Amino acid sequence: LQCWEVRRRNSSEWCRFIRTNPDCRLESGFLDYLDGVFCAFPARLLPLAVTLYVRGSPAARSGAPAARAGAHAAPSPQACWLLYLFIILGVTAEKFFCPNLSAISTNLKLAFSLTSVLHGVTFLAFGNGAPDVFSAVVAFSDPRTAGLAIGAVFGAGVYVTTVVAGGIALVKPFTAASRPFLRDIIFYMVAVFLTFVVLYLGRIRLGEALGYLGLYIFYVITVVLCTWIHRRQRADGLAPPRPWEPGRGRRPRGGGSLRGPAHCCSPRPPELLTDTEEQQSTGAGSGDYGEEYRPLLPYQESSLRVLAAALSPVDCRKWRRKPWYRRLFKVLKVPVELLLLLTVPVVDPDKEDLNWKRPLNCLHVVTGPLLCILTLKSGAYGLYQIQGVFPVWVLVALLGTVVAVLLFSTTSNEEPPKYHCVFAFLGFLVSAMWINAAATELVNILRTLGIIFQLSNTVLGLTLLAWGNSIGGEGPPGAPATATEPGGTSGRLPLLSPRADTFSDLTMARQGYPRMAFSACFGGIIFNILVGVGLGCLLQMSASQVVVKLEPDGLLVWILAGALGLSLAFSLAAVPAQCFQLGTAHGACLLLYYAAFLAVALLTEFGVIRAAAA
């Protein structure tokens, strides 16, 4: 029996059905949501159980009397677990995972010249796409939740290429960069077609999984080659730089010309780069503390003061300048950030001290490995007892304490040790475990909601999971990078990452950089679909099982795949037809397309639209 059939039984049988049916067992995760919903709460309080998982949950379908009864019995809580999981994913990737990846790539000498392009499409792409990729890997780990991954990959693709791209065109009409756009959309169409074929066959073999990863490697090579050719042409004078969009037709401040000394001595504004991959990244913490707040005279802080300052997730100077809605969101993030600060070290190459916090980094030597062992396989390894007596986590804590004491006694608060780069690898590992644990819980919650509301995994993936990973948070991912305007005036230009983030992309467009935001709509989702599906399926294969079975959820999957393909075909035809000049009409068409797609998808899910009988 399948687990979703529990709602067809009498409410008195729900708990026994959940506990005795193998299909209802969650293979991973820390909380058993199904047992909590159907056993810990009586049937009349089922809506209360649901509101603990998702804020403002809609009522179940007609035919579920227990869900309708008492639907207004409990108000939705201010902060819910599902929202916190999305916050954990976003904050961990933005403030901990990406900066450590940036530090690792810098130490590996991958942040200079042409290799800055490799940095953008590999390390930076992985850092910003980590929540999507980890969610896909976790969903593919169980055939019962593979539909979540398919729905999220396709759903995010439709959302980003229509809502985000259309919103940018509405906010700030602009001229798209032709070559990067054509390159990215063609590669994305190939990836979508490959996924369509895999769904039609109903399985992914080893060669096909490697084909996904191989296609992304080919994409990286193409990006590097195109950037190299463009730079050679620009150096030879064959491809003069385009005028800067925000200042088009204006002379730079100071009276100089665009080719004068003021321009030659300053870096090019991001909008002059036709390939967004040419922009270099900075650590997420590089702008946390301004130079103007440093004391004039040197002084030594005590270890306790250093620890207290390092563990403070709120900057009082920035707090006063934040609008009320960002303050509210910051309050929600404070518990998450505090836990992350206690467990994840961050190495920032853009700071003089590399973000070395001696007492906190010594604490990380204990808490970091401890968190890894307690989250690996949902704590199974950490709780294992050696000889049936000594728990593994105690051994890890003791070893970490010894190393922390040695580290504290051989270092100082003022200067980081020569081996400080090792903390970047530790931070990368610990933040990856955080993201994996949050993604596991997120997939389990969505499967639980699907069983409660009798919804398919595909529709949950294309709505909740896709929206949660694509909408974003306060602003652009990563810290703002300081750039110089053509006249030599320094300005703060938000640095774009490959991850499509609705709020940050629209904010960037309003600030006058719509081309960068538009390029991210296609560049980021290429990484998500190729690496998410390819790596997710490859990790599930073993010597005895080299095939991952995919069971599409009926007509909805084909509507989803067709809608994404049609959206890409429309953009491929419409954008060049408009000479790459995108305005409000193009943006409105994309938004209307997404609204129509969402209506068709929901009507299909609820059985209004059905496949014709053979």
QUIPE-V126410 format. One line per field, one symbol per residue. ss: DSSP state (@ for helix, = for strand, . for the rest). phi: phi as a letter, one per 40 degrees, with the letter a starting at -180 (. if undefined). psi: psi as a letter, one per 20 degrees, with the letter a starting at -180 (. if undefined). A space follows every 10 residues. Layout:
ss->???
phi->???
psi->???
//
This chain:
ss->..@@@@@@.. @@@@@@@@@@ .@@@...... ..@@@@@@.. ..@@@@@@@@ @......... ....@@@@.. .......... @@@@@@@@@@ @@@@@@@@@@ @@@@@@@... ....@@@@@@ @@@@@@@@.@ @@@@@@@@@@ ..@@@@@@@@ @@@@@@@@@@ @@@@@@@@@@ @..==..@@@ @@@@@@@@@@ @@@@@@@@@@ @.===@@@@@ @@@@@@@@@@ @@@@@@@@@@ @@@@@..... .......... .......... @@@@.....@ @@...@@@.. .......... @@@....... ..@@@@@@@@ .....@@@@. ...@@@@@@@ @@@@@@@@@@ @@@....... .......@@@ @@@@@@@@@@ @@@@@@@@@. ....==...= =@@@@@@@@@ @@@@@@@@@. .......... .@@@@@@@@@ @@@@@@@@@@ @@@@@@@@@@ @@@...@@@@ @@@@@@@@@@ @......... ====.....= ===....... .@@@@@@@@@ ...@@@@@@@ @@@@@@@@@@ @@@@@@@@.. ......===. ....@@@@@@ @@@@@@@@@@ @@@@@@@... ==.@@@@@@@ @@@@@@@@@@ @@@@@..... ....
phi->.ccccccccc ccbdcccccb cccccccahc bcccccccbc bcdcbdcccc ccbacgcccc cchbcccccg cbcbccccbb cccccccdcc ccccbbccdc ccccccccgb bbfcccccdc cbcccccccd dccccccccc cbdcbccccc cccccccccc cbcccccccc cadabccccc cccccccccc cccccccccc cgabcccccc cdcccccccc cccccccccc ccccccgcbc ccccdcbdgb cccggcccbc dccccbcccd ccccbccccc bbccccbcbc ccccccbcab cccccccccc cccbcccccc cccccccccc cccdcccccc ccbbcbbbcc cccfgcbdcc ccccccccdc ccccbcffgc ccccbcfgbb cccccccccc cccccccccb bbccbccccc cccccccccc cccdcccccc cccccccccc cccfbccccc ccbccccccb cgbcaccgcc ccbbcdcgcc bcbcccbccc bdcccccccc chbccccccc cbcccccccc cccccccccc cbccbbbbcb bccgcccccc cccccccccc ccccccccfg cbbccccccc cccccccccc ccccccgcbb cccc
psi->pqhiihiirq hiigghgghi phiipphrrh pnhghhgihi prhijghghh iihpplpqqr rqinhhhhpk hkhpqpqgpr hgghghgggg ggggiggghh hghghghjlk kqchihghgg jfghggghjg ggghgggghi iphhjhhggg hgggghgggg ifggghhghg gnqroqoggh gggghghhhg gggghggghh hjqprghhgh hghhhhghgg ggggghgggh hgghhijhnq qqqpghkpjq qqqiirrhja hhhhiqqpqh iiohoiiipq qrqijhjhoq hijqqhpqqp qqhhhggghh joipohghhh iqrhhhgghh hhighghggg hhhoqppoii qhjkkonghg hhhhhghfhg hghiiplkjg hhipppkjgo qhhggggggh gghgggghij rrhhpqrhkh hhhghghggg hhhgggghhg hgghghhghh ggjlqqhghh giegggghih gacgaqprqp qorprhjjpp roppppripo ogghghghgh ijlhggghhh hhggiggggg hggghghhii qrhiojpopp nqmbhhghgg ghhgghgghg ghghghhjkj opahggghgg ghghggghgg ghhghjjgpq qqq.
//
